């Protein structure tokens, strides 16, 4: 009975096809084939018994494209046989209730066609006459490295290959962001979504919470950190902590709760080393900054976006927290990112720059989609990846030591100062983050130093401003700088167990900056000693090395000090009525020396650099009459600015290093 019903249905279908054939003679052959196939009895084998064609697919599972197949015909097959085979496949699939779509035919290098169909039809396709084999379609990728990954590589000799020193596999990253599409081929099995979720309601009465939009930012950032093809540290694991809603908006309270969740997770299941990535900014928040500072003190590395407001990063949180590594963005030309009215934040609260323009990474639109995005969030993700590589090499490095390593490997002086706002040109670091060279032997114990600038003081006479080092850094010298040269010097004070570099504005000054020289890896006991009284030298104890000198005056104007003493007596000379301050460090391996550059001609800027393997710890300027506007360290170079005059100035660099081990054994 059932068979008779089927027969009636088939006859109805056939009558329709006959009518179709009568009205359109172009499809007679197709329809005859369909009719003959439908009328075939499934219980009877096909007239022609033939072996099945081979089936192949890509060995890279992430690159496969199931549902799309390339059918390759045997050699000698004619074009009309290709078309007939495609029609036959369509008819056989229709008989089983499947629809297929022929997307492309090929008649050049080979004869065949591209078909979109269910994998359930494959067993029919491989039995078609004249088919040699069928290959599942798969993705292909351009093999030039994206500009951002090329930029952070130190080794440029392997063109078309991204080869970092390691993949950061020992490092865990907590990402505070939107939700993440964990099924994307770039980050599948690399991202774990935590059970934390603290986000505000989206703005607007009617919000279309499309999943791809909710995952957009977080998916892209996760891909930059550890994506299979777009990631910096492709072995690092990422834990997603959702603090931003579908519009990319969150709250300070939500971020605080997220940090508390991470802290609790690390206490119950310790992960070391660990990085917390904060690819967002809000207005200045004392509470958020304090929470970040507390996490760093507990041993966690925090990396944050500087912000995209073309403004001073110190006005935003968590970018303004000194213990956080704050990252600005540059474009392909290594210049500050600028897009219309927005652009990267800059200033003294930025620690380093990284690629942040047109960065290609995972798109949440589909599991194999990619897209480009720009901003300091992308730049911060690059630095998080580089940090993972560095921590993989030196897992016990502190946050302060890691920052010093980041700066040591950075590319220096590539940003055009003219592209920075005038009031931030001196204080914005001219460094773009890069991966270490594969031959680098740098570890956390190496002597590394950086300059930390204060904000500019008020313009009233004897107004002060302060620069401080990070937790875990030692201040080895203190200097000051004034645009018009009116300054009363600088001094080192101690408050709550922390040294402070205090610069004093001079009479008639336009404001002064304090510049602290902050170092790690010194392996020494250091102390700051001042003159017993005004006009007397500040002297280091025996067996101590002098790493830097400072001087200050209560009169509102400081004279240029004399050359520091580095012989059997190590001291900072003091002018009459002035106080001197000596930074003195004691360890058997530390050695320091002076390098002086006194050009014969007149110059408004004089520089002197330490040699390779030596680190600049102190910088001073001496003048016979032109007036020194101040001295500061720029990388491993001592820079002295003068205010003009008929006499030149000299730059004095204090350079230190740990003696090589063979010299220690001979000592």
C-alpha positions in Angstrom: 0.0 0.0 0.0 2.8 2.4 0.9 4.5 1.6 -2.4 1.3 2.5 -4.4 1.2 5.9 -2.6 4.8 6.6 -3.5 4.1 5.6 -7.1 1.1 8.1 -7.3 3.3 10.8 -5.9 6.1 10.1 -8.3 3.6 10.0 -11.2 2.3 13.5 -10.2 5.9 14.8 -10.1 6.6 13.2 -13.5 3.5 14.9 -15.1 4.8 18.2 -13.8 8.2 17.5 -15.4 6.6 16.5 -18.7 4.7 19.8 -18.7 8.0 21.5 -18.0 9.8 19.7 -20.8 7.0 20.7 -23.3 7.5 24.4 -22.5 11.3 24.5 -22.4 13.2 22.3 -24.8 16.7 23.5 -23.4 16.3 21.3 -20.3 15.1 18.1 -22.0 18.4 16.2 -21.3 18.5 17.2 -17.7 15.0 16.3 -17.0 15.2 13.0 -18.8 18.1 12.1 -16.5 16.2 13.2 -13.4 13.2 11.1 -14.5 15.3 8.1 -15.2 17.0 8.3 -11.8 13.8 8.8 -9.9 12.2 5.9 -11.5 15.2 3.7 -10.6 14.4 1.1 -8.0 16.7 1.7 -5.0 16.9 -2.0 -4.4 18.6 -2.6 -7.7 22.3 -1.9 -8.2 23.4 0.6 -10.8 23.9 -0.9 -14.3 27.6 0.0 -14.2 29.6 -1.2 -11.2 32.6 1.0 -10.6 35.1 1.6 -7.7 34.6 4.7 -5.6 36.8 7.8 -6.3 39.3 8.9 -3.7 38.4 11.6 -1.1 40.9 14.0 0.3 40.8 16.8 2.9 43.2 19.3 4.4 45.6 18.0 7.1 45.0 21.2 9.1 41.6 20.8 10.7 41.3 24.5 11.5 41.6 25.3 7.7 39.0 22.8 6.5 35.8 24.0 4.8 33.3 21.2 5.2 30.3 21.4 2.9 32.3 22.7 -0.1 34.1 20.2 -2.4 36.2 20.2 -5.5 35.3 17.4 -7.9 38.2 16.5 -10.2 37.5 14.6 -13.4 39.7 12.0 -15.0 42.1 13.0 -17.7 40.6 13.1 -21.2 37.2 14.1 -19.9 35.3 16.5 -22.1 33.5 19.7 -21.0 30.1 18.2 -21.8 30.9 15.2 -19.6 31.8 17.6 -16.7 28.4 19.3 -17.1 26.6 16.0 -17.4 28.3 14.7 -14.2 27.3 17.8 -12.3 23.7 17.4 -13.5 23.8 13.7 -12.5 25.0 14.6 -9.0 22.2 17.2 -8.6 19.6 14.6 -9.7 20.9 11.9 -7.4 21.0 14.3 -4.4 17.5 15.5 -5.2 16.3 11.9 -5.1 17.5 11.7 -1.5 16.0 15.1 -0.6 19.3 17.1 -0.7 19.9 20.4 -2.6 23.3 21.1 -4.0 24.8 24.2 -5.7 27.4 24.2 -8.4 29.6 27.2 -7.7 32.3 26.9 -10.3 33.4 24.8 -13.2 37.1 24.3 -14.2 38.4 23.5 -17.7 42.0 24.8 -17.6 44.6 23.0 -15.5 42.0 20.3 -14.9 38.4 19.5 -15.7 36.0 19.5 -12.8 33.6 21.6 -10.7 33.2 23.1 -7.2 30.0 22.0 -5.4 28.4 23.2 -2.2 26.5 20.3 -0.6 26.0 18.3 2.5 28.7 15.8 3.5 25.9 13.2 3.4 26.0 13.4 -0.4 29.7 12.5 -0.6 29.1 8.7 -0.9 27.0 9.4 -4.0 29.5 11.8 -5.5 32.5 9.5 -5.3 30.6 6.8 -7.3 29.9 9.2 -10.3 31.4 8.1 -13.6 34.5 10.0 -14.9 35.4 11.3 -11.3 39.1 10.7 -10.4 38.9 12.2 -6.9 37.1 14.7 -4.7 38.9 17.2 -2.4 37.3 19.1 0.4 37.9 22.9 0.0 40.1 24.6 2.5 41.5 28.0 3.4 44.7 29.5 2.1 46.5 32.5 3.6 48.9 35.2 2.5 52.4 34.4 3.8 53.7 37.9 4.2 53.7 38.6 8.0 51.2 41.3 9.0 53.0 44.6 9.4 52.5 44.6 13.1 54.1 41.2 13.7 56.9 42.2 11.3 57.5 45.4 13.3 58.0 43.7 16.6 60.5 41.2 15.2 64.2 41.9 15.8 65.3 39.2 13.3 64.2 40.3 9.8 66.3 37.8 7.9 63.5 35.2 7.6 61.1 36.9 5.3 57.5 35.7 5.5 57.9 33.9 8.7 57.0 35.0 12.2 59.6 33.4 14.6 59.5 34.7 18.2 62.1 33.3 20.6 59.3 31.3 22.2 55.5 31.0 22.3 54.9 32.2 25.8 53.4 28.8 26.8 54.3 29.1 30.4 52.3 32.3 30.9 48.7 32.8 31.7 46.8 36.0 30.7 43.6 37.3 32.2 41.7 39.4 29.7 39.2 41.9 31.1 37.1 42.7 28.1 33.8 41.9 26.4 32.8 38.3 25.9 34.9 36.2 23.5 33.9 33.8 20.7 35.9 30.8 21.8 35.0 28.7 18.8 37.0 30.9 16.4 39.7 29.0 14.7 42.3 31.5 15.9 41.7 31.1 19.6 39.9 27.8 19.9 41.3 25.7 22.8 43.4 28.8 23.8 40.8 30.8 25.6 38.8 29.8 28.7 35.7 31.8 29.6 35.5 32.3 33.3 32.2 32.4 35.2 32.6 36.1 36.0 30.3 38.6 34.4 29.8 42.1 35.7 28.5 44.5 33.0 26.0 47.3 32.9 22.8 47.3 30.8 23.4 48.5 27.2 22.4 52.1 26.4 19.1 52.7 24.5 15.6 51.3 24.8 16.0 48.8 22.1 19.5 47.2 21.8 20.1 44.4 19.3 22.4 42.1 21.3 23.9 40.3 18.3 26.4 37.7 19.6 29.0 38.7 17.1 28.8 42.3 18.3 29.0 41.3 22.0 32.2 39.3 21.2 33.8 41.7 18.8 36.4 43.5 20.9 37.3 40.6 23.2 37.7 38.2 20.3 40.0 40.5 18.4 42.2 41.3 21.4 42.5 37.6 22.4 43.6 36.9 18.8 46.3 39.5 19.0 47.6 38.0 22.2 47.7 34.3 21.3 45.9 33.7 18.0 47.2 30.8 15.8 48.2 33.1 12.9 47.7 36.7 14.2 48.9 36.2 17.8 52.2 37.5 19.3 52.5 34.7 22.0 50.8 31.8 20.4 51.2 29.4 23.3 49.9 31.7 26.0 46.6 30.7 27.6 43.9 33.4 27.9 41.2 33.6 30.6 38.3 35.8 29.6 36.8 38.0 32.4 33.8 39.9 31.1 33.6 43.5 32.4 32.4 45.2 29.1 28.9 44.9 27.6 27.9 44.5 24.0 28.6 48.2 23.4 32.1 47.9 24.9 31.1 49.8 28.0 31.7 48.9 31.6 32.0 50.5 35.0 34.8 51.1 37.5 32.9 49.0 40.0 32.7 46.2 37.5 36.4 46.4 36.8 37.2 46.4 40.5 35.0 43.3 40.9 36.8 41.6 38.0 40.2 42.3 39.6 39.0 40.9 42.9 37.8 37.8 41.1 41.2 37.3 39.5 42.9 37.9 42.8 40.7 35.2 44.4 41.3 32.8 41.6 45.0 33.2 41.9 44.9 32.5 45.6 42.9 29.3 45.1 44.8 28.2 42.0 48.1 30.0 41.8 49.4 30.7 38.2 52.9 32.1 37.8 53.8 34.0 35.8 50.6 35.8 35.1 49.6 38.9 33.1 46.4 40.9 33.6 45.5 42.8 30.4 43.3 45.9 30.7 42.3 47.0 27.2 40.0 49.8 28.4 40.1 53.3 30.0 37.9 55.4 32.2 38.3 58.7 33.9 40.9 59.1 36.6 39.9 56.8 39.5 41.9 56.7 42.7 40.1 53.4 43.7 40.8 51.6 40.4 44.5 52.7 40.5 44.9 51.6 44.1 43.4 48.1 43.2 45.8 47.8 40.3 48.8 48.8 42.5 47.8 46.2 45.1 47.8 43.5 42.4 51.2 44.4 41.1 52.6 44.4 44.7 51.3 40.8 45.0 53.4 39.8 42.0 51.0 40.2 39.1 52.0 42.1 35.9 49.3 44.5 34.7 49.3 46.0 31.2 46.8 48.7 30.2 45.8 50.7 27.1 46.8 54.4 27.2 43.5 55.5 25.7 42.4 56.8 22.3 41.5 60.4 23.2 44.6 62.3 21.9 45.2 63.5 25.4 47.4 63.1 28.5 47.3 59.5 29.6 47.6 60.7 33.2 44.0 61.9 33.1 42.7 58.3 32.7 42.6 55.1 34.7 44.1 52.5 34.9 46.6 54.1 32.5 47.7 56.7 35.1 48.7 54.2 37.7 52.5 54.2 37.8 52.7 50.4 38.7 50.7 49.5 35.6 52.6 49.1 32.2 50.7 51.6 30.0 50.9 51.3 26.3 50.3 53.9 23.5 49.7 53.1 19.9 51.8 53.8 16.7 51.0 53.3 13.0 52.9 51.5 10.2 55.4 54.4 10.1 56.1 54.2 13.8 54.3 57.5 14.4 51.6 58.1 17.1 48.2 56.7 16.0 45.8 59.4 14.9 42.4 58.8 13.3 40.4 61.9 12.7 39.6 63.6 16.0 40.9 60.7 18.1 44.4 59.3 18.6 46.7 57.7 21.1 47.1 59.3 24.5 50.6 60.3 25.3 52.7 61.8 28.1 54.8 60.7 31.0 52.2 58.0 32.1 52.8 56.1 28.9 55.7 53.6 29.3 56.0 52.3 25.8 54.3 52.3 22.4 53.3 49.3 20.2 51.6 48.7 16.9 47.9 49.7 17.1 46.8 50.7 13.6 44.9 48.4 11.2 45.7 45.3 13.2 44.4 42.1 11.7 43.0 39.5 14.0 40.0 37.3 14.7 36.6 38.6 13.8 33.5 37.4 15.7 31.4 37.5 12.5 32.2 33.8 11.9 34.6 31.1 13.2 37.1 31.7 10.3 36.6 35.5 9.8 39.3 38.1 10.2 39.1 41.9 10.5 41.2 44.9 11.2 40.8 47.2 14.2 42.8 50.1 15.6 43.5 51.6 19.0 45.6 51.4 22.1 43.7 48.2 23.2 45.4 46.5 20.2 48.8 48.0 21.2 48.4 46.8 24.8 47.6 43.3 23.5 50.9 43.3 21.6 52.8 44.3 24.7 51.0 41.5 26.7 52.2 39.0 24.0 55.8 40.3 24.1 55.6 40.3 27.9 54.5 36.6 27.8 57.5 35.8 25.6 59.9 37.6 28.1 58.3 35.9 31.1 58.6 32.6 29.4 62.4 33.3 29.3 62.6 34.7 32.8 59.5 33.5 34.8 60.6 35.0 38.1 60.9 38.6 36.8 59.0 41.2 38.8 56.7 43.7 37.1 59.5 46.3 37.4 62.1 44.0 35.9 59.7 43.1 33.1 59.2 46.7 32.2 62.9 47.3 32.1 63.3 44.3 29.8 60.5 45.6 27.6 62.3 49.0 27.3 65.7 47.4 26.8 64.4 45.5 23.7 62.4 48.4 22.3 63.3 50.3 19.2 64.3 53.8 20.2 64.0 57.2 18.7 61.8 56.2 15.8 58.9 58.5 16.7 59.1 62.0 15.2 59.0 64.4 18.2 57.2 66.9 16.0 54.2 64.5 15.9 53.8 64.8 19.7 52.0 67.8 21.5 54.7 70.3 22.4 54.0 70.0 26.2 54.5 66.2 26.0 57.6 65.9 23.8 60.1 65.6 26.6 58.1 63.3 28.8 56.7 60.9 26.2 58.9 57.8 25.8 60.3 57.5 22.3 60.2 53.7 22.3 58.3 51.1 20.3 58.0 47.6 21.9 59.8 44.7 20.1 60.5 41.1 20.8 64.0 40.2 22.1 66.6 39.0 19.6 66.9 35.2 19.6 70.5 35.6 20.8 69.6 37.8 23.8 70.9 36.6 27.1 69.2 39.4 29.1 67.7 38.2 32.4 66.1 40.0 35.4 69.4 40.3 37.2 71.0 42.6 34.5 71.5 46.3 35.5 68.8 48.2 33.6 67.7 51.8 34.1 64.9 54.1 32.8 64.0 57.7 33.3 60.8 58.7 35.2 59.6 62.2 34.7 57.4 64.2 37.1 54.6 66.5 36.1 55.8 70.1 35.6 55.8 72.2 38.8 53.9 75.4 39.4 55.6 78.6 38.1 56.0 80.3 41.4 59.5 80.5 42.9 60.7 77.4 44.9 57.7 75.4 43.8 58.4 71.7 43.8 57.5 68.5 41.9 58.3 64.9 42.6 59.3 61.8 40.5 59.2 58.3 42.1 60.3 54.9 41.0 58.2 51.8 40.9 57.9 49.2 43.5 61.1 47.0 43.1 63.2 49.7 41.5 66.1 51.6 43.0 66.6 55.3 42.4 70.3 55.7 41.4 70.2 59.4 40.6 68.0 62.5 40.4 68.2 65.4 38.0 66.0 68.3 36.9 65.1 70.3 33.8 63.6 73.7 33.1 62.6 75.1 29.7 64.1 78.5 30.5 66.9 77.4 32.8 65.4 78.9 35.9 65.7 76.1 38.5 66.9 75.8 42.1 68.2 72.2 41.6 67.0 68.9 42.9 67.3 66.8 46.0 66.5 63.3 47.1 64.1 62.7 50.0 62.6 59.6 51.6 58.9 59.3 52.4 57.2 56.1 53.7 60.3 54.1 52.9 60.5 55.3 49.3 63.0 57.7 47.7 61.6 60.7 45.9 63.4 62.9 43.4 62.3 66.5 44.2 63.0 69.3 41.7 62.7 72.9 42.7 61.6 75.7 40.4 63.9 78.8 40.3 63.0 82.4 40.6 61.4 83.5 37.3 61.0 79.9 36.2 58.3 78.6 34.0 58.0 75.4 35.9 60.5 72.5 36.4 60.6 68.8 35.9 62.1 66.2 38.2 63.8 63.2 36.4 64.5 60.1 38.5 66.8 57.4 37.2 65.2 54.1 38.3 67.0 50.8 38.0 66.7 47.1 38.6 69.2 44.4 38.8 71.7 46.5 40.8 72.2 43.7 43.4 73.4 46.3 45.8 72.7 48.1 49.0 72.1 51.7 48.0 71.6 54.9 50.1 71.4 58.6 49.4 73.9 60.7 51.4 73.7 64.5 51.6 76.3 67.2 52.5 77.0 67.4 56.2 76.3 71.1 55.8 75.9 73.6 52.9 79.0 74.0 50.8 80.5 70.6 51.8 80.8 67.5 49.6 78.4 64.6 49.9 80.7 61.6 50.1 80.2 57.8 49.7 81.5 55.4 52.4 84.6 53.3 51.5 83.8 50.4 49.1 80.7 52.1 47.8 80.2 53.2 44.2 78.9 56.6 43.3 76.0 56.2 40.8 74.8 59.8 40.6 75.0 63.4 42.0 72.4 66.1 42.7 72.5 69.6 44.1 70.0 72.2 45.3 70.0 75.8 46.5 67.6 77.7 48.8 68.4 80.9 47.0 66.2 80.1 44.0 69.1 79.5 41.6 71.5 76.6 41.5 75.1 76.8 40.2 76.6 74.1 38.0 78.3 71.6 40.3 81.9 70.5 39.8 82.9 67.2 38.3 82.0 64.2 40.5 84.9 62.5 42.2 85.4 58.8 41.2 88.9 58.0 42.4 89.8 56.7 45.8 87.4 59.2 47.2 83.9 59.1 45.6 81.9 62.2 46.3 79.6 64.9 44.8 81.2 68.4 45.3 79.0 71.2 46.5 79.2 74.9 45.7 79.1 77.5 48.4 75.7 77.8 50.0 74.4 74.7 48.3 73.7 71.1 49.3 74.9 68.0 47.3 73.4 64.6 47.3 75.3 61.4 46.5 73.7 58.1 45.5 76.0 55.4 46.8 75.7 51.6 46.2 77.7 48.8 47.7 78.3 45.4 46.1 81.5 43.5 45.2 80.5 43.2 41.5 79.5 46.8 40.8 81.9 49.2 39.1 81.2 52.7 37.9 83.1 55.4 35.9 82.6 58.8 34.4 82.5 59.7 30.7 82.7 63.4 29.8 81.9 65.1 26.5 82.9 68.8 26.2 82.6 69.9 22.6 84.8 72.6 21.3 82.0 74.5 19.5 78.9 76.1 21.0 75.9 73.9 21.1 72.5 74.1 22.8 72.4 70.4 23.3 75.3 68.2 24.3 75.2 64.4 24.6 77.4 61.6 25.8 76.6 57.9 25.9 77.8 54.9 27.9 79.5 52.1 26.0 78.0 48.7 25.3 77.6 46.6 28.5 77.6 49.8 30.6 74.4 51.4 31.9 73.8 55.1 32.4 72.9 55.7 36.1 73.6 59.4 36.4 73.6 62.5 34.1 74.9 66.0 34.9 75.7 69.2 32.9 78.6 71.5 33.5 78.9 75.0 32.1 81.3 77.9 32.3 78.8 80.6 31.5 76.0 79.5 29.1 73.7 78.2 31.9 72.5 74.7 31.9 68.7 74.3 31.6 69.0 70.8 32.9 70.2 67.3 32.2 68.3 64.0 31.8 68.9 60.5 30.6 67.5 59.4 27.2 68.0 55.7 26.9 71.7 55.1 27.6 72.6 58.7 26.6 73.1 61.7 28.9 71.5 64.9 27.3 72.3 68.4 28.5 70.5 71.5 27.3 72.0 74.9 27.6 70.3 78.3 27.4 72.9 79.8 25.1 75.8 82.1 25.8 79.4 82.6 24.7 80.7 79.4 26.4 79.8 75.8 25.9 78.7 73.1 28.2 79.8 69.6 29.0 77.7 66.4 29.5 78.8 64.1 32.3 77.6 60.5 32.3 78.0 58.1 35.2 78.1 54.6 33.7 77.9 51.4 35.8 78.0 47.7 35.2 78.4 44.4 37.0 82.0 43.2 36.5 82.2 40.1 34.2 82.6 36.9 36.2 86.2 36.3 35.1 87.2 39.7 36.5 85.5 38.9 39.8 87.5 35.7 40.2 90.7 37.6 39.5 89.8 40.4 42.0 
